Amino acid sequence: MDSQKLRHLLAIVEHGTFSDAARAVHLTQPALSRSIRALEDELKVQLFDRGARRARLTVFGELVAERARRMRLEMTQLQRDMELLRGAEEGQLNVGFAPGPAALLLTPFLIHMAQRHPRIKVRTEMTSTTALLESLNAEDIDAIVGDGYILRSAGGVDIEPLGDLEAGMVCRAGHPILKNRRIDFDTLRQYPLATTTLSTAITRRLVDLWGPEAEQDKLFTLHCNDLETLRKVTLASDTLLFGILALTKEERARGEMVEVALPVDPGRYGHYGIARITGRTLSPALQLLYAFTRTRWREMQEEPPGPASRPQ
């Protein structure tokens, strides 16, 4: 059915006569009459009572006019929604974060979206990168910020590498381990060791340096993906917290935490990336996620160590 004919019908209803409606839609009156007659032929019903001074709808015409108004409203709303979507003012975004990136990005990203783009609906999921890939392939989420090694080994995804972030160990200020001039593996294991889920690159590096006993399940006594909980535990006890150093930048800058002087290791970095299904177009909302993640990641790489950084 031609929407133009429905528009002509509504013009007649709203202006009351064929002649007034014809002027409103910039047609001659005979052309407008032909349009209505064609619509009647298509629907096989009479839409207007003929002969009345003012255009009067039949019962069939009333039904068609009601539906035509709904369609016009939907078209107007569709145009408005498309304009909002193009301007990244509306939309929906489903994002999966691995635990490390979640600790670094999730809170500031949600604050950013709430402040700058409050009409975009954001749903987040936090779990392992492997589990997130299953959700991505099932199209339950739009993108993943996760472990670069795992993402690169997966098929069917477009990956944008994010800059590497250094990993290390921190403790509360005044921790007894800081009295040691040399800290080795045995010294570390005298204390509770805590971590979030580590990237594959960091896990492999620990095993390369310290052997099988440094595997994540064997080395760490406290495992939690809630970074805020681990911060509190570390500040309130002799727990040593291992992970991406950027996670504790603020505490180290305030002098509440200190980086433990582990042996120098140029390979102790986490590799991360952001990924979506191959060929999937970046929606305006997804473009916001990519832009925010790139900017935030660069800031984390450029941040200088706090005054209570590692001993030299």
N, C-alpha and C positions, 0 to 999 in steps of 0.2 A: 504494500500500500504506500502510495506516494505521500510523504509527510507534508508536501507543499499543498496538496488538496485539503488536508486536514486544517492547515493554517488558514486557507481560504474560508473554510466552513466557520471557524472560530471568529474570523474577521466579520463575517455576516452577522453572527450572533451578537457580537459585541457592539457593532455599529448600527444594527437594526434594519438596514436596508442593503440591497445589492449594490445600489449606486454609491452609497457612502463607503461600503466595504471595498468596492473596486478602486475608489480614489485612495484609500488607505494602503492598499497593497500594490498600487501603481499598475493596475490593469484596466482595460476597458470593461464596461459592464457585460458585453457579450462574452468576452474571454473568461470572466469570472463565472458566468452562468455555465459555460462549457465545462469548466473545471469541476463545478458541483455536479453537473450531469454525469460526468465521467466517474465521479466518486459513487454516485447512486447506481450507475450501471455495474460498477465493480462489486458493490455490496448487495446489489439486487433488491434495494429498498428505496422508498422515497424519503428524503431527509427533510424537505421543507413543504409546507402547505402552499400551493400555488394560488395566486389571486389576492391574497391578503395585502393590505397596504404596507405593513411591516413584515419582515421575514419571521415566520413562525415555524419552529421545529415540530416535526412529527415525533411520535414516541420513539421511533427508530433514530431520528436525528438527535433527540435528547441523549440517548445512550452513546451515540458516536461522539457527540460534543463533550460529554463527561470524560470519556476515555481520551479524547484528543487533548483536553486540558491537562490530564495526568501526564500524557506523553510530552507535552510542551514543558511542563514543570520539570520532568526528568531530564529532558535535553538541556534546559537552562542549568539545572544542578550539575549535570555532567560537565558542561563547559566550565562552570565555576570550579568544580573539583579538579579538573585538568589544569586550570590556571594555578590553583593552589599547589598542586602536586609538582608542576614545573618549577614553581618557586620554592620548593622544599618547605612549604608551610603545612602540608598535611601528608599523610601516608602512614605506612607501618614498617617496622624494622625488627627482625628477629635475629639476634646475634648470639653466637656461642663463644665463650671465653675459656681457655685453659686456665688452671688456677693461678699460675704466675702472672700472665697478662691481665687476668681479672683483678689481682691485687694492685697492679700498676694503673689500670685503665678504667675499671668499671665505675667506681664512684665518681671520678672527674668527668667521665663521659655522660653519665646520667645527669649530673649537675648541669653540664653544658647543654644537653638536650632539653632539660626542664626550663632552663633560662632562655635559651635562644630559639628553640623549636618546640614549644609546649603542645602543639597540636599533633605532632607525630607520635604515634603509639610505638613504644619500645618494649620488647620482651627479650629478656636475657636468659641464658642457660650457662651454668658453669659446671664443667666436668672435664674428664681427660680428652686430649685431642683425638684419640682413637674413637671414643664414643661420640664426639661432636661430628666426626666425619660421617658416621652413620646417620645422624640427624640431618646433615647437609645433603646427603644423597637421597634421603627421604623427603627433601624439600620442606622440612620442619623449621629450618633456620636458613637465613640468607647468606651468612658469612661466618667464618671462624677466625679468631685471633688465637694462634696456638703454636705448638712445637714445630719449628721449621723442618727438622729431620723427618718427622712423621708426615707432615703435609707434603713434602717433596717426594716421599715414597708412595703417596696415594695417587691413583689415577683419576682422571676426569675433573681435576680442579685447576683453576688458575691461581697461582701463588705470587704474591708480592712480598719479597723478603723484607723484614724489618731489621734495623741495625742491631748488632750483637750487644748484649749487656753483660758486664762483668759480674761474676758470682764471688761470694766470699762469706766469711763468718763474722758475726757480731755478738757482743755480749753487753751486759749492763756496765756502766761505769763503776769502777771499784771491784770488778770481778777478780777473784784470786788468780785466774789464769794469766792475767796481765803482768804478774810478777815474774813469770817465766821468761828468760832471755831467749830460749829456743822452744818452739812448740812443735811437737811431732804428733804422729797418729795416736800413740799411746797416751799422750797427755790429753788430747781431745776427748778420748773415750773415758776419762775419769769423770766427766760431767754429762748431764742429760743433753742430748743433741736433738734439735728440732728442725723441721723443714716443712715447706709446702711440697706439692708434687713438682719434681725437678724436670727440666727439659732433658731430652735424650742425650744431647751433647754434654751437659754437665754430669749426668750420671755416668756416662762412659769415661769421662775424664777422671772422675774420682776413682773408678776401678783401675784405670791405667796407672794412676799414681800410687794407690794404696792397696791394690789387690782385691780379691773377691770379698773380703770383709767390709769393703767400702760400698758394696751394693746398697741401694737405698733401703731395702727392707731389713738389712742387717745392721747398718751403721746408725740409723736414726731411731731414737727411743720415743720421740714425740712427732707425730705426723698429723697435720691439720691444714686444711685449705682455707681456713679463716685467718687471714694475716693479722687482724686486730687482736684475736685471741693469742696468737704466738707472740706478738709484741708485748702484751701484758705479762705473759708467762716469763718472757726473757727479762723484762724489767724487774720482776718480782722474785727472781730465783737465780740460781747459778746455771741456768740453761744457756746453751750456745745455739744461736739461730743461724742456719746456713741457707743461703739463697741469693737471689739477685740483689746486689748492694743498693740499687736504687729504691728498693722496698723500704729501707730504713734510713733514707737520706735525712729526713727531718729530725729523727731522734739523734742521729750522729751530729747534725748541725747544732742541736741544742746541748750537746754534751751528755745526753742521757745514755747513749750507747757508744761503744767503741768497736772499731774493726779489729778483729783478732789477726795478728801478724802470721798468717800461714806462709809456708815456703812460696817463693815467687813462682807463678805458673802462667805463662802467656796464653795457655789454652783454656783457661777457666772462664769461659764465656757461654752464655745461653744464646741459642739461635732461634729466632721466632719469625713468624710470618702471618700475613692475613690472606685468606683464601675464600673463593667462591666457586660455584660450579662452572666448568669451562663453557665459555660462550655466553654466560648469563650477563645481560645488560645491567650496568650500574644504574639503579633507580636513584632519584635525587636523594632519598633518605640514606641509601647505601653509600652514595658519594660523601655524605656528611660523616659517616663512620670512617671511611678511608682517610679523608682529610684530617679529621681529629686525631686518628691513630698515628699518622705520619708526623704531625706536628708534635704531639705529646712524646713520641719516641725520640725525636731529635732533641727535645728539651732534656729528656732523661740522660741521653748520651753526653750532652754538653754541660750538665750540672757538675760543678767542681765538688770535690769531697769536702765534708764539713770540717770544723776545726778539731774535732776529736776523731780524726781518721787514723789509719794504721800507723803503727810505729815504724820508723825507718831503721 
